[in-house]
Amino acid sequence: MRIGILGGTFDPIHYGHIRPAIEVKLALGLDKILLLPNHIPPHKQQPHSTTAQRLDMVADVCTKLDNFELCDIEAKRNSPSYTVVTLEQLHEQYPHDELFFIMGMDSFIHLQSWHKWQQLFEYSNLVVCQRPGWQLASDHPMQQVLSKRYVAIDALKKTTQPQSPLLGRIFTVDITAQDISSTQIRSQLSQGEIPQDALMPTTLNYIKKQRLYLA
């Protein structure tokens, strides 16, 4: 199988997470997407909702989307959610499958600050989501990494999955721009506003029942 992996705080999970994952799944012909809530995010403040609540919200979303699954591997670790550790575990769990870790271009340009970032390519491919027409500056440090490992999506679609998974490649996918953020959603909810266009109904219902993000 070809498995996409999308990690995040998901505090809460919203269409800004979901729609790009769907677009990547379709663009690369992935068999399924794992949604991976962070437990102790190393690059962000601690979430406003509990890990259990964020797992519940992601699990609810997965029931509404074809071939989306909750992955709680980081929630089971009482240590910072370093991506390299997670991908190593998933590579061991899916030794015959091709993994595709999904990230935004905003994360990719800072990849060199991630814990043992070069080892990511030993366990997975990277899928970098970008705005249509956007390109990394030619003198950016990550441009050399991108140029070295870049593979066109058409080349992936023309090949069947080999017996031994191919790893270490970088694919770029143009995604539909969305002006949605978890910070904005939490702010709206704290003021009594209902961001229906940003949240799936199942997530909004859960937030109401749990009375999350109130001021």
Secondary structure, 3 states (H helix, E strand, C coil): CEEEEEEECCCCCCHHHHHHHHHHHHHHCCCEEEEEECCCCCCCCCCCCCHHHHHHHHHHHHHHCCCEEECCCCCCCCCCCCHHHHHHHHHHHCCCCEEEEEEEHHHHCCHHHCCCHHHHHHHCEEEEEECCCCCCCCCCHHHHHHHHHECCHHHHHCCCCCCCCCCCCEEEEECCCCCCCHHHHHHHHHCCCCCCCCCCHHHHHHHHHHCCCCC
